[in-house]
């Protein structure tokens, strides 16, 4: 638990990790959308986020189209691992859809959103 300035306890929030910087303005726009579409009465109600914005990542489109030999994947994986290794790694208990039994360990839950 963390405390507010008034000493009240707040529920510990999960952290959203964003692999951005692959078009810095797209990352900024995505952050703006998440903030604008979050139902919040005060700043502390918003989603906690960590954004990896490594703009020097080789151009994905040029690589996919064969216009560049610079593969962006190794850098993207490196940055994703940095997000994965934070203390606030988002995990959930996964249940078998057939039996309802919980799996042995929590799994990392998330989604990837690519803006092109």
Secondary structure, DSSP 8 states (H G I E B T S, - for coil): -EE-TTS-EE----EEEEEE-TTHHHHHHHHHHHHHHS--SSGGGS-EEEEEE-TTS--HHHHHTTS----SHHHHHHHHHHHHTSTT--EE--B-TTT--B-SS-EE--------
